[in-house]
Amino acid sequence: MINQQTCYLAIDIGGSRIKACWMQTDETFFTKEYLNKLINNHIRLKSCLNENTSIEELVSLVKKVMIKLGIRDYLIKGVGISTAGIVNYL
């Protein structure tokens, strides 16, 4: 098995912007130095989501976020998604 880098992914879906950040899983404690490293691990994108967005479009967005963050080949161990309101993508 190839030794693959792992991380967690956090995505905040807002009305006009999508923010995303990733964290490596090898850290146990959130020291000041570690939190300072996270500054370079985030992006902001214009939101393309609306009430007619399909699950396929949402998955495509997550893939685009991973590419922009430079973690396309990472093993994602967990994803947290936050929204400002009710989301119904079914």
PyMOL Python script that loads the backbone (N, CA, C, O; Angstrom):
from pymol import cmd

cmd.read_pdbstr("""\
ATOM      1  N   MET A   1       0.831  -1.177   0.000  1.00  0.00           N
ATOM      2  CA  MET A   1       0.000   0.000   0.000  1.00  0.00           C
ATOM      3  C   MET A   1       0.881   1.248   0.000  1.00  0.00           C
ATOM      4  O   MET A   1       1.876   1.304   0.723  1.00  0.00           O
ATOM      5  N   ILE A   2       0.527   2.237  -0.797  1.00  0.00           N
ATOM      6  CA  ILE A   2       1.276   3.489  -0.874  1.00  0.00           C
ATOM      7  C   ILE A   2       1.000   4.304   0.382  1.00  0.00           C
ATOM      8  O   ILE A   2      -0.135   4.382   0.850  1.00  0.00           O
ATOM      9  N   ASN A   3       2.059   4.912   0.922  1.00  0.00           N
ATOM     10  CA  ASN A   3       1.903   5.776   2.088  1.00  0.00           C
ATOM     11  C   ASN A   3       1.263   7.084   1.629  1.00  0.00           C
ATOM     12  O   ASN A   3       1.939   7.938   1.055  1.00  0.00           O
ATOM     13  N   GLN A   4      -0.009   7.239   1.875  1.00  0.00           N
ATOM     14  CA  GLN A   4      -0.770   8.381   1.391  1.00  0.00           C
ATOM     15  C   GLN A   4      -0.969   9.393   2.513  1.00  0.00           C
ATOM     16  O   GLN A   4      -1.257   9.020   3.651  1.00  0.00           O
ATOM     17  N   GLN A   5      -0.811  10.684   2.185  1.00  0.00           N
ATOM     18  CA  GLN A   5      -1.049  11.724   3.182  1.00  0.00           C
ATOM     19  C   GLN A   5      -2.541  11.791   3.486  1.00  0.00           C
ATOM     20  O   GLN A   5      -3.377  11.574   2.609  1.00  0.00           O
ATOM     21  N   THR A   6      -2.858  12.090   4.728  1.00  0.00           N
ATOM     22  CA  THR A   6      -4.254  12.172   5.147  1.00  0.00           C
ATOM     23  C   THR A   6      -4.549  13.552   5.710  1.00  0.00           C
ATOM     24  O   THR A   6      -3.651  14.267   6.155  1.00  0.00           O
ATOM     25  N   CYS A   7      -5.824  13.909   5.682  1.00  0.00           N
ATOM     26  CA  CYS A   7      -6.234  15.186   6.262  1.00  0.00           C
ATOM     27  C   CYS A   7      -7.741  15.180   6.505  1.00  0.00           C
ATOM     28  O   CYS A   7      -8.465  14.285   6.070  1.00  0.00           O
ATOM     29  N   TYR A   8      -8.177  16.206   7.211  1.00  0.00           N
ATOM     30  CA  TYR A   8      -9.601  16.487   7.392  1.00  0.00           C
ATOM     31  C   TYR A   8      -9.928  17.729   6.572  1.00  0.00           C
ATOM     32  O   TYR A   8      -9.078  18.605   6.409  1.00  0.00           O
ATOM     33  N   LEU A   9     -11.148  17.812   6.055  1.00  0.00           N
ATOM     34  CA  LEU A   9     -11.578  18.913   5.216  1.00  0.00           C
ATOM     35  C   LEU A   9     -12.787  19.587   5.860  1.00  0.00           C
ATOM     36  O   LEU A   9     -13.721  18.914   6.295  1.00  0.00           O
ATOM     37  N   ALA A  10     -12.765  20.920   5.918  1.00  0.00           N
ATOM     38  CA  ALA A  10     -13.897  21.693   6.445  1.00  0.00           C
ATOM     39  C   ALA A  10     -14.375  22.631   5.350  1.00  0.00           C
ATOM     40  O   ALA A  10     -13.572  23.330   4.733  1.00  0.00           O
ATOM     41  N   ILE A  11     -15.681  22.649   5.106  1.00  0.00           N
ATOM     42  CA  ILE A  11     -16.266  23.503   4.071  1.00  0.00           C
ATOM     43  C   ILE A  11     -17.426  24.289   4.674  1.00  0.00           C
ATOM     44  O   ILE A  11     -18.317  23.720   5.305  1.00  0.00           O
ATOM     45  N   ASP A  12     -17.400  25.603   4.470  1.00  0.00           N
ATOM     46  CA  ASP A  12     -18.479  26.482   4.922  1.00  0.00           C
ATOM     47  C   ASP A  12     -19.191  27.006   3.688  1.00  0.00           C
ATOM     48  O   ASP A  12     -18.617  27.771   2.913  1.00  0.00           O
ATOM     49  N   ILE A  13     -20.440  26.596   3.503  1.00  0.00           N
ATOM     50  CA  ILE A  13     -21.228  27.016   2.349  1.00  0.00           C
ATOM     51  C   ILE A  13     -22.075  28.206   2.767  1.00  0.00           C
ATOM     52  O   ILE A  13     -23.029  28.076   3.534  1.00  0.00           O
ATOM     53  N   GLY A  14     -21.703  29.370   2.245  1.00  0.00           N
ATOM     54  CA  GLY A  14     -22.453  30.586   2.523  1.00  0.00           C
ATOM     55  C   GLY A  14     -23.324  30.960   1.341  1.00  0.00           C
ATOM     56  O   GLY A  14     -23.312  30.286   0.311  1.00  0.00           O
ATOM     57  N   GLY A  15     -24.075  32.030   1.492  1.00  0.00           N
ATOM     58  CA  GLY A  15     -24.963  32.468   0.427  1.00  0.00           C
ATOM     59  C   GLY A  15     -24.224  32.961  -0.807  1.00  0.00           C
ATOM     60  O   GLY A  15     -24.689  32.757  -1.928  1.00  0.00           O
ATOM     61  N   SER A  16     -23.076  33.609  -0.616  1.00  0.00           N
ATOM     62  CA  SER A  16     -22.332  34.132  -1.765  1.00  0.00           C
ATOM     63  C   SER A  16     -20.904  33.603  -1.854  1.00  0.00           C
ATOM     64  O   SER A  16     -20.271  33.717  -2.903  1.00  0.00           O
ATOM     65  N   ARG A  17     -20.393  33.032  -0.778  1.00  0.00           N
ATOM     66  CA  ARG A  17     -19.021  32.524  -0.757  1.00  0.00           C
ATOM     67  C   ARG A  17     -18.968  31.129  -0.155  1.00  0.00           C
ATOM     68  O   ARG A  17     -19.792  30.752   0.678  1.00  0.00           O
ATOM     69  N   ILE A  18     -17.967  30.372  -0.608  1.00  0.00           N
ATOM     70  CA  ILE A  18     -17.664  29.070  -0.019  1.00  0.00           C
ATOM     71  C   ILE A  18     -16.243  29.165   0.520  1.00  0.00           C
ATOM     72  O   ILE A  18     -15.321  29.548  -0.201  1.00  0.00           O
ATOM     73  N   LYS A  19     -16.075  28.820   1.772  1.00  0.00           N
ATOM     74  CA  LYS A  19     -14.746  28.818   2.381  1.00  0.00           C
ATOM     75  C   LYS A  19     -14.391  27.381   2.718  1.00  0.00           C
ATOM     76  O   LYS A  19     -15.253  26.592   3.107  1.00  0.00           O
ATOM     77  N   ALA A  20     -13.124  27.048   2.568  1.00  0.00           N
ATOM     78  CA  ALA A  20     -12.688  25.689   2.863  1.00  0.00           C
ATOM     79  C   ALA A  20     -11.299  25.720   3.487  1.00  0.00           C
ATOM     80  O   ALA A  20     -10.501  26.621   3.229  1.00  0.00           O
ATOM     81  N   CYS A  21     -11.033  24.719   4.307  1.00  0.00           N
ATOM     82  CA  CYS A  21      -9.762  24.604   5.000  1.00  0.00           C
ATOM     83  C   CYS A  21      -9.467  23.124   5.207  1.00  0.00           C
ATOM     84  O   CYS A  21     -10.384  22.310   5.315  1.00  0.00           O
ATOM     85  N   TRP A  22      -8.174  22.779   5.262  1.00  0.00           N
ATOM     86  CA  TRP A  22      -7.804  21.402   5.571  1.00  0.00           C
ATOM     87  C   TRP A  22      -6.797  21.373   6.692  1.00  0.00           C
ATOM     88  O   TRP A  22      -6.048  22.328   6.902  1.00  0.00           O
ATOM     89  N   MET A  23      -6.786  20.258   7.417  1.00  0.00           N
ATOM     90  CA  MET A  23      -5.875  20.056   8.544  1.00  0.00           C
ATOM     91  C   MET A  23      -5.279  18.672   8.435  1.00  0.00           C
ATOM     92  O   MET A  23      -5.980  17.710   8.118  1.00  0.00           O
ATOM     93  N   GLN A  24      -3.993  18.566   8.694  1.00  0.00           N
ATOM     94  CA  GLN A  24      -3.362  17.252   8.720  1.00  0.00           C
ATOM     95  C   GLN A  24      -3.768  16.541   9.998  1.00  0.00           C
ATOM     96  O   GLN A  24      -4.121  17.173  10.994  1.00  0.00           O
ATOM     97  N   THR A  25      -3.714  15.224   9.953  1.00  0.00           N
ATOM     98  CA  THR A  25      -4.206  14.426  11.074  1.00  0.00           C
ATOM     99  C   THR A  25      -3.109  13.994  12.025  1.00  0.00           C
ATOM    100  O   THR A  25      -3.372  13.263  12.981  1.00  0.00           O
ATOM    101  N   ASP A  26      -1.880  14.434  11.778  1.00  0.00           N
ATOM    102  CA  ASP A  26      -0.794  13.987  12.640  1.00  0.00           C
ATOM    103  C   ASP A  26      -0.574  14.892  13.849  1.00  0.00           C
ATOM    104  O   ASP A  26       0.343  14.655  14.636  1.00  0.00           O
ATOM    105  N   GLU A  27      -1.392  15.914  14.008  1.00  0.00           N
ATOM    106  CA  GLU A  27      -1.271  16.825  15.152  1.00  0.00           C
ATOM    107  C   GLU A  27      -2.228  16.391  16.254  1.00  0.00           C
ATOM    108  O   GLU A  27      -3.386  16.072  15.988  1.00  0.00           O
ATOM    109  N   THR A  28      -1.748  16.380  17.475  1.00  0.00           N
ATOM    110  CA  THR A  28      -2.588  16.002  18.607  1.00  0.00           C
ATOM    111  C   THR A  28      -3.182  17.215  19.304  1.00  0.00           C
ATOM    112  O   THR A  28      -4.352  17.211  19.686  1.00  0.00           O
ATOM    113  N   PHE A  29      -2.367  18.258  19.467  1.00  0.00           N
ATOM    114  CA  PHE A  29      -2.808  19.448  20.172  1.00  0.00           C
ATOM    115  C   PHE A  29      -2.748  20.654  19.249  1.00  0.00           C
ATOM    116  O   PHE A  29      -1.869  20.738  18.391  1.00  0.00           O
ATOM    117  N   PHE A  30      -3.662  21.573  19.417  1.00  0.00           N
ATOM    118  CA  PHE A  30      -3.694  22.782  18.607  1.00  0.00           C
ATOM    119  C   PHE A  30      -2.835  23.858  19.261  1.00  0.00           C
ATOM    120  O   PHE A  30      -3.342  24.729  19.967  1.00  0.00           O
ATOM    121  N   THR A  31      -1.539  23.785  19.018  1.00  0.00           N
ATOM    122  CA  THR A  31      -0.624  24.779  19.548  1.00  0.00           C
ATOM    123  C   THR A  31      -0.720  26.046  18.704  1.00  0.00           C
ATOM    124  O   THR A  31      -1.264  26.018  17.600  1.00  0.00           O
ATOM    125  N   LYS A  32      -0.201  27.137  19.211  1.00  0.00           N
ATOM    126  CA  LYS A  32      -0.206  28.396  18.476  1.00  0.00           C
ATOM    127  C   LYS A  32       0.537  28.239  17.150  1.00  0.00           C
ATOM    128  O   LYS A  32       0.110  28.780  16.130  1.00  0.00           O
ATOM    129  N   GLU A  33       1.641  27.505  17.164  1.00  0.00           N
ATOM    130  CA  GLU A  33       2.410  27.285  15.940  1.00  0.00           C
ATOM    131  C   GLU A  33       1.592  26.510  14.913  1.00  0.00           C
ATOM    132  O   GLU A  33       1.619  26.828  13.724  1.00  0.00           O
ATOM    133  N   TYR A  34       0.866  25.494  15.375  1.00  0.00           N
ATOM    134  CA  TYR A  34       0.054  24.703  14.460  1.00  0.00           C
ATOM    135  C   TYR A  34      -1.068  25.548  13.866  1.00  0.00           C
ATOM    136  O   TYR A  34      -1.328  25.475  12.665  1.00  0.00           O
ATOM    137  N   LEU A  35      -1.731  26.345  14.693  1.00  0.00           N
ATOM    138  CA  LEU A  35      -2.815  27.188  14.196  1.00  0.00           C
ATOM    139  C   LEU A  35      -2.294  28.207  13.193  1.00  0.00           C
ATOM    140  O   LEU A  35      -2.995  28.539  12.237  1.00  0.00           O
ATOM    141  N   ASN A  36      -1.084  28.706  13.389  1.00  0.00           N
ATOM    142  CA  ASN A  36      -0.493  29.635  12.427  1.00  0.00           C
ATOM    143  C   ASN A  36      -0.254  28.960  11.086  1.00  0.00           C
ATOM    144  O   ASN A  36      -0.353  29.613  10.048  1.00  0.00           O
ATOM    145  N   LYS A  37       0.061  27.656  11.082  1.00  0.00           N
ATOM    146  CA  LYS A  37       0.247  26.920   9.828  1.00  0.00           C
ATOM    147  C   LYS A  37      -1.061  26.816   9.045  1.00  0.00           C
ATOM    148  O   LYS A  37      -1.039  26.745   7.817  1.00  0.00           O
ATOM    149  N   LEU A  38      -2.190  26.807   9.736  1.00  0.00           N
ATOM    150  CA  LEU A  38      -3.482  26.664   9.066  1.00  0.00           C
ATOM    151  C   LEU A  38      -3.833  27.874   8.206  1.00  0.00           C
ATOM    152  O   LEU A  38      -4.682  27.783   7.320  1.00  0.00           O
ATOM    153  N   ILE A  39      -3.183  29.004   8.466  1.00  0.00           N
ATOM    154  CA  ILE A  39      -3.470  30.218   7.701  1.00  0.00           C
ATOM    155  C   ILE A  39      -3.284  29.979   6.213  1.00  0.00           C
ATOM    156  O   ILE A  39      -4.010  30.555   5.403  1.00  0.00           O
ATOM    157  N   ASN A  40      -2.337  29.149   5.839  1.00  0.00           N
ATOM    158  CA  ASN A  40      -2.064  28.881   4.429  1.00  0.00           C
ATOM    159  C   ASN A  40      -2.873  27.717   3.868  1.00  0.00           C
ATOM    160  O   ASN A  40      -2.699  27.358   2.703  1.00  0.00           O
ATOM    161  N   ASN A  41      -3.736  27.132   4.654  1.00  0.00           N
ATOM    162  CA  ASN A  41      -4.479  25.940   4.235  1.00  0.00           C
ATOM    163  C   ASN A  41      -5.943  26.239   3.924  1.00  0.00           C
ATOM    164  O   ASN A  41      -6.789  25.356   4.060  1.00  0.00           O
ATOM    165  N   HIS A  42      -6.256  27.462   3.511  1.00  0.00           N
ATOM    166  CA  HIS A  42      -7.666  27.770   3.266  1.00  0.00           C
ATOM    167  C   HIS A  42      -7.847  28.520   1.943  1.00  0.00           C
ATOM    168  O   HIS A  42      -6.905  29.090   1.393  1.00  0.00           O
ATOM    169  N   ILE A  43      -9.078  28.499   1.458  1.00  0.00           N
ATOM    170  CA  ILE A  43      -9.441  29.224   0.242  1.00  0.00           C
ATOM    171  C   ILE A  43     -10.834  29.819   0.399  1.00  0.00           C
ATOM    172  O   ILE A  43     -11.597  29.432   1.284  1.00  0.00           O
ATOM    173  N   ARG A  44     -11.149  30.766  -0.475  1.00  0.00           N
ATOM    174  CA  ARG A  44     -12.501  31.318  -0.597  1.00  0.00           C
ATOM    175  C   ARG A  44     -12.878  31.289  -2.065  1.00  0.00           C
ATOM    176  O   ARG A  44     -12.081  31.658  -2.928  1.00  0.00           O
ATOM    177  N   LEU A  45     -14.090  30.851  -2.345  1.00  0.00           N
ATOM    178  CA  LEU A  45     -14.595  30.778  -3.713  1.00  0.00           C
ATOM    179  C   LEU A  45     -15.963  31.429  -3.782  1.00  0.00           C
ATOM    180  O   LEU A  45     -16.694  31.463  -2.791  1.00  0.00           O
ATOM    181  N   LYS A  46     -16.309  31.945  -4.953  1.00  0.00           N
ATOM    182  CA  LYS A  46     -17.666  32.429  -5.166  1.00  0.00           C
ATOM    183  C   LYS A  46     -18.590  31.221  -5.199  1.00  0.00           C
ATOM    184  O   LYS A  46     -18.287  30.221  -5.849  1.00  0.00           O
ATOM    185  N   SER A  47     -19.700  31.311  -4.509  1.00  0.00           N
ATOM    186  CA  SER A  47     -20.630  30.185  -4.441  1.00  0.00           C
ATOM    187  C   SER A  47     -21.415  30.045  -5.740  1.00  0.00           C
ATOM    188  O   SER A  47     -21.922  31.025  -6.287  1.00  0.00           O
ATOM    189  N   CYS A  48     -21.503  28.812  -6.220  1.00  0.00           N
ATOM    190  CA  CYS A  48     -22.299  28.514  -7.421  1.00  0.00           C
ATOM    191  C   CYS A  48     -23.505  27.657  -7.049  1.00  0.00           C
ATOM    192  O   CYS A  48     -24.195  27.137  -7.926  1.00  0.00           O
ATOM    193  N   LEU A  49     -23.758  27.511  -5.760  1.00  0.00           N
ATOM    194  CA  LEU A  49     -24.839  26.639  -5.307  1.00  0.00           C
ATOM    195  C   LEU A  49     -26.143  27.423  -5.169  1.00  0.00           C
ATOM    196  O   LEU A  49     -26.139  28.610  -4.845  1.00  0.00           O
ATOM    197  N   ASN A  50     -27.243  26.746  -5.419  1.00  0.00           N
ATOM    198  CA  ASN A  50     -28.565  27.335  -5.233  1.00  0.00           C
ATOM    199  C   ASN A  50     -29.565  26.227  -4.900  1.00  0.00           C
ATOM    200  O   ASN A  50     -29.181  25.077  -4.686  1.00  0.00           O
ATOM    201  N   GLU A  51     -30.825  26.577  -4.859  1.00  0.00           N
ATOM    202  CA  GLU A  51     -31.832  25.598  -4.446  1.00  0.00           C
ATOM    203  C   GLU A  51     -32.005  24.462  -5.451  1.00  0.00           C
ATOM    204  O   GLU A  51     -32.612  23.442  -5.125  1.00  0.00           O
ATOM    205  N   ASN A  52     -31.481  24.620  -6.667  1.00  0.00           N
ATOM    206  CA  ASN A  52     -31.593  23.571  -7.690  1.00  0.00           C
ATOM    207  C   ASN A  52     -30.316  22.747  -7.837  1.00  0.00           C
ATOM    208  O   ASN A  52     -30.211  21.943  -8.762  1.00  0.00           O
ATOM    209  N   THR A  53     -29.348  22.930  -6.948  1.00  0.00           N
ATOM    210  CA  THR A  53     -28.078  22.214  -7.031  1.00  0.00           C
ATOM    211  C   THR A  53     -28.292  20.731  -6.749  1.00  0.00           C
ATOM    212  O   THR A  53     -28.961  20.359  -5.785  1.00  0.00           O
ATOM    213  N   SER A  54     -27.716  19.895  -7.602  1.00  0.00           N
ATOM    214  CA  SER A  54     -27.837  18.442  -7.423  1.00  0.00           C
ATOM    215  C   SER A  54     -26.691  17.935  -6.539  1.00  0.00           C
ATOM    216  O   SER A  54     -25.711  18.645  -6.314  1.00  0.00           O
ATOM    217  N   ILE A  55     -26.824  16.724  -6.051  1.00  0.00           N
ATOM    218  CA  ILE A  55     -25.772  16.113  -5.240  1.00  0.00           C
ATOM    219  C   ILE A  55     -24.509  15.940  -6.085  1.00  0.00           C
ATOM    220  O   ILE A  55     -23.398  16.052  -5.566  1.00  0.00           O
ATOM    221  N   GLU A  56     -24.669  15.671  -7.372  1.00  0.00           N
ATOM    222  CA  GLU A  56     -23.516  15.532  -8.263  1.00  0.00           C
ATOM    223  C   GLU A  56     -22.742  16.844  -8.363  1.00  0.00           C
ATOM    224  O   GLU A  56     -21.511  16.846  -8.384  1.00  0.00           O
ATOM    225  N   GLU A  57     -23.476  17.970  -8.424  1.00  0.00           N
ATOM    226  CA  GLU A  57     -22.823  19.282  -8.477  1.00  0.00           C
ATOM    227  C   GLU A  57     -22.110  19.591  -7.166  1.00  0.00           C
ATOM    228  O   GLU A  57     -21.046  20.209  -7.169  1.00  0.00           O
ATOM    229  N   LEU A  58     -22.688  19.167  -6.052  1.00  0.00           N
ATOM    230  CA  LEU A  58     -22.054  19.360  -4.749  1.00  0.00           C
ATOM    231  C   LEU A  58     -20.771  18.540  -4.655  1.00  0.00           C
ATOM    232  O   LEU A  58     -19.755  19.037  -4.169  1.00  0.00           O
ATOM    233  N   VAL A  59     -20.805  17.298  -5.112  1.00  0.00           N
ATOM    234  CA  VAL A  59     -19.608  16.452  -5.117  1.00  0.00           C
ATOM    235  C   VAL A  59     -18.541  17.067  -6.025  1.00  0.00           C
ATOM    236  O   VAL A  59     -17.360  17.076  -5.675  1.00  0.00           O
ATOM    237  N   SER A  60     -18.947  17.576  -7.177  1.00  0.00           N
ATOM    238  CA  SER A  60     -18.022  18.235  -8.099  1.00  0.00           C
ATOM    239  C   SER A  60     -17.371  19.448  -7.436  1.00  0.00           C
ATOM    240  O   SER A  60     -16.178  19.692  -7.616  1.00  0.00           O
ATOM    241  N   LEU A  61     -18.150  20.199  -6.676  1.00  0.00           N
ATOM    242  CA  LEU A  61     -17.612  21.358  -5.962  1.00  0.00           C
ATOM    243  C   LEU A  61     -16.563  20.927  -4.947  1.00  0.00           C
ATOM    244  O   LEU A  61     -15.512  21.558  -4.838  1.00  0.00           O
ATOM    245  N   VAL A  62     -16.837  19.860  -4.205  1.00  0.00           N
ATOM    246  CA  VAL A  62     -15.870  19.362  -3.217  1.00  0.00           C
ATOM    247  C   VAL A  62     -14.571  18.959  -3.909  1.00  0.00           C
ATOM    248  O   VAL A  62     -13.487  19.220  -3.389  1.00  0.00           O
ATOM    249  N   LYS A  63     -14.673  18.323  -5.078  1.00  0.00           N
ATOM    250  CA  LYS A  63     -13.474  17.946  -5.827  1.00  0.00           C
ATOM    251  C   LYS A  63     -12.689  19.179  -6.271  1.00  0.00           C
ATOM    252  O   LYS A  63     -11.460  19.187  -6.202  1.00  0.00           O
ATOM    253  N   LYS A  64     -13.394  20.227  -6.728  1.00  0.00           N
ATOM    254  CA  LYS A  64     -12.732  21.472  -7.122  1.00  0.00           C
ATOM    255  C   LYS A  64     -12.035  22.118  -5.932  1.00  0.00           C
ATOM    256  O   LYS A  64     -10.923  22.630  -6.063  1.00  0.00           O
ATOM    257  N   VAL A  65     -12.684  22.096  -4.779  1.00  0.00           N
ATOM    258  CA  VAL A  65     -12.094  22.645  -3.552  1.00  0.00           C
ATOM    259  C   VAL A  65     -10.807  21.896  -3.222  1.00  0.00           C
ATOM    260  O   VAL A  65      -9.795  22.514  -2.891  1.00  0.00           O
ATOM    261  N   MET A  66     -10.842  20.576  -3.312  1.00  0.00           N
ATOM    262  CA  MET A  66      -9.650  19.773  -3.006  1.00  0.00           C
ATOM    263  C   MET A  66      -8.501  20.099  -3.960  1.00  0.00           C
ATOM    264  O   MET A  66      -7.345  20.162  -3.541  1.00  0.00           O
ATOM    265  N   ILE A  67      -8.814  20.305  -5.231  1.00  0.00           N
ATOM    266  CA  ILE A  67      -7.778  20.661  -6.201  1.00  0.00           C
ATOM    267  C   ILE A  67      -7.194  22.024  -5.876  1.00  0.00           C
ATOM    268  O   ILE A  67      -5.974  22.190  -5.866  1.00  0.00           O
ATOM    269  N   LYS A  68      -8.056  23.003  -5.608  1.00  0.00           N
ATOM    270  CA  LYS A  68      -7.580  24.353  -5.287  1.00  0.00           C
ATOM    271  C   LYS A  68      -6.758  24.376  -4.006  1.00  0.00           C
ATOM    272  O   LYS A  68      -5.826  25.171  -3.885  1.00  0.00           O
ATOM    273  N   LEU A  69      -7.092  23.515  -3.050  1.00  0.00           N
ATOM    274  CA  LEU A  69      -6.331  23.442  -1.801  1.00  0.00           C
ATOM    275  C   LEU A  69      -5.035  22.651  -1.958  1.00  0.00           C
ATOM    276  O   LEU A  69      -4.186  22.659  -1.067  1.00  0.00           O
ATOM    277  N   GLY A  70      -4.886  21.968  -3.094  1.00  0.00           N
ATOM    278  CA  GLY A  70      -3.682  21.171  -3.324  1.00  0.00           C
ATOM    279  C   GLY A  70      -3.685  19.831  -2.604  1.00  0.00           C
ATOM    280  O   GLY A  70      -2.627  19.274  -2.311  1.00  0.00           O
ATOM    281  N   ILE A  71      -4.886  19.311  -2.318  1.00  0.00           N
ATOM    282  CA  ILE A  71      -4.992  18.046  -1.580  1.00  0.00           C
ATOM    283  C   ILE A  71      -5.767  16.997  -2.380  1.00  0.00           C
ATOM    284  O   ILE A  71      -6.383  16.103  -1.800  1.00  0.00           O
ATOM    285  N   ARG A  72      -5.739  17.103  -3.698  1.00  0.00           N
ATOM    286  CA  ARG A  72      -6.503  16.185  -4.554  1.00  0.00           C
ATOM    287  C   ARG A  72      -6.157  14.727  -4.299  1.00  0.00           C
ATOM    288  O   ARG A  72      -7.038  13.868  -4.336  1.00  0.00           O
ATOM    289  N   ASP A  73      -4.887  14.436  -4.042  1.00  0.00           N
ATOM    290  CA  ASP A  73      -4.457  13.050  -3.860  1.00  0.00           C
ATOM    291  C   ASP A  73      -4.404  12.617  -2.397  1.00  0.00           C
ATOM    292  O   ASP A  73      -3.973  11.502  -2.104  1.00  0.00           O
ATOM    293  N   TYR A  74      -4.829  13.468  -1.485  1.00  0.00           N
ATOM    294  CA  TYR A  74      -4.832  13.112  -0.064  1.00  0.00           C
ATOM    295  C   TYR A  74      -5.985  12.160   0.236  1.00  0.00           C
ATOM    296  O   TYR A  74      -7.002  12.165  -0.458  1.00  0.00           O
ATOM    297  N   LEU A  75      -5.822  11.361   1.254  1.00  0.00           N
ATOM    298  CA  LEU A  75      -6.910  10.548   1.779  1.00  0.00           C
ATOM    299  C   LEU A  75      -7.666  11.423   2.778  1.00  0.00           C
ATOM    300  O   LEU A  75      -7.110  11.828   3.799  1.00  0.00           O
ATOM    301  N   ILE A  76      -8.918  11.711   2.485  1.00  0.00           N
ATOM    302  CA  ILE A  76      -9.737  12.556   3.359  1.00  0.00           C
ATOM    303  C   ILE A  76     -10.349  11.661   4.428  1.00  0.00           C
ATOM    304  O   ILE A  76     -11.136  10.766   4.118  1.00  0.00           O
ATOM    305  N   LYS A  77      -9.990  11.902   5.685  1.00  0.00           N
ATOM    306  CA  LYS A  77     -10.470  11.062   6.791  1.00  0.00           C
ATOM    307  C   LYS A  77     -11.797  11.554   7.346  1.00  0.00           C
ATOM    308  O   LYS A  77     -12.495  10.810   8.034  1.00  0.00           O
ATOM    309  N   GLY A  78     -12.149  12.797   7.056  1.00  0.00           N
ATOM    310  CA  GLY A  78     -13.413  13.333   7.539  1.00  0.00           C
ATOM    311  C   GLY A  78     -13.703  14.668   6.888  1.00  0.00           C
ATOM    312  O   GLY A  78     -12.788  15.407   6.523  1.00  0.00           O
ATOM    313  N   VAL A  79     -14.991  14.975   6.745  1.00  0.00           N
ATOM    314  CA  VAL A  79     -15.419  16.239   6.139  1.00  0.00           C
ATOM    315  C   VAL A  79     -16.474  16.859   7.037  1.00  0.00           C
ATOM    316  O   VAL A  79     -17.425  16.196   7.452  1.00  0.00           O
ATOM    317  N   GLY A  80     -16.295  18.131   7.328  1.00  0.00           N
ATOM    318  CA  GLY A  80     -17.304  18.892   8.058  1.00  0.00           C
ATOM    319  C   GLY A  80     -17.866  19.955   7.128  1.00  0.00           C
ATOM    320  O   GLY A  80     -17.108  20.712   6.521  1.00  0.00           O
ATOM    321  N   ILE A  81     -19.188  20.019   7.011  1.00  0.00           N
ATOM    322  CA  ILE A  81     -19.816  21.020   6.139  1.00  0.00           C
ATOM    323  C   ILE A  81     -20.782  21.835   6.987  1.00  0.00           C
ATOM    324  O   ILE A  81     -21.638  21.294   7.687  1.00  0.00           O
ATOM    325  N   SER A  82     -20.619  23.160   6.903  1.00  0.00           N
ATOM    326  CA  SER A  82     -21.537  24.047   7.627  1.00  0.00           C
ATOM    327  C   SER A  82     -22.272  24.925   6.631  1.00  0.00           C
ATOM    328  O   SER A  82     -21.745  25.277   5.575  1.00  0.00           O
ATOM    329  N   THR A  83     -23.508  25.273   6.992  1.00  0.00           N
ATOM    330  CA  THR A  83     -24.330  26.171   6.164  1.00  0.00           C
ATOM    331  C   THR A  83     -25.047  27.138   7.089  1.00  0.00           C
ATOM    332  O   THR A  83     -25.160  26.916   8.295  1.00  0.00           O
ATOM    333  N   ALA A  84     -25.531  28.225   6.486  1.00  0.00           N
ATOM    334  CA  ALA A  84     -26.223  29.229   7.275  1.00  0.00           C
ATOM    335  C   ALA A  84     -27.705  28.909   7.449  1.00  0.00           C
ATOM    336  O   ALA A  84     -28.395  29.577   8.219  1.00  0.00           O
ATOM    337  N   GLY A  85     -28.190  27.910   6.751  1.00  0.00           N
ATOM    338  CA  GLY A  85     -29.605  27.593   6.833  1.00  0.00           C
ATOM    339  C   GLY A  85     -29.867  26.154   6.435  1.00  0.00           C
ATOM    340  O   GLY A  85     -28.968  25.314   6.425  1.00  0.00           O
ATOM    341  N   ILE A  86     -31.115  25.896   6.111  1.00  0.00           N
ATOM    342  CA  ILE A  86     -31.525  24.555   5.742  1.00  0.00           C
ATOM    343  C   ILE A  86     -31.047  24.252   4.329  1.00  0.00           C
ATOM    344  O   ILE A  86     -31.193  25.080   3.430  1.00  0.00           O
ATOM    345  N   VAL A  87     -30.474  23.063   4.129  1.00  0.00           N
ATOM    346  CA  VAL A  87     -30.008  22.627   2.823  1.00  0.00           C
ATOM    347  C   VAL A  87     -30.721  21.333   2.482  1.00  0.00           C
ATOM    348  O   VAL A  87     -30.748  20.401   3.286  1.00  0.00           O
ATOM    349  N   ASN A  88     -31.296  21.274   1.296  1.00  0.00           N
ATOM    350  CA  ASN A  88     -31.976  20.070   0.848  1.00  0.00           C
ATOM    351  C   ASN A  88     -31.478  19.741  -0.551  1.00  0.00           C
ATOM    352  O   ASN A  88     -32.003  20.252  -1.540  1.00  0.00           O
ATOM    353  N   TYR A  89     -30.449  18.875  -0.631  1.00  0.00           N
ATOM    354  CA  TYR A  89     -29.883  18.497  -1.919  1.00  0.00           C
ATOM    355  C   TYR A  89     -30.372  17.135  -2.381  1.00  0.00           C
ATOM    356  O   TYR A  89     -29.702  16.489  -3.187  1.00  0.00           O
ATOM    357  N   LEU A  90     -31.510  16.684  -1.898  1.00  0.00           N
ATOM    358  CA  LEU A  90     -32.036  15.376  -2.314  1.00  0.00           C
ATOM    359  C   LEU A  90     -33.100  15.507  -3.360  1.00  0.00           C
ATOM    360  O   LEU A  90     -33.644  14.502  -3.815  1.00  0.00           O
TER     361      LEU A  90
END
""", "prot")
cmd.dss("prot")
cmd.show_as("cartoon", "prot")
cmd.util.cbc("prot")
cmd.orient("prot")
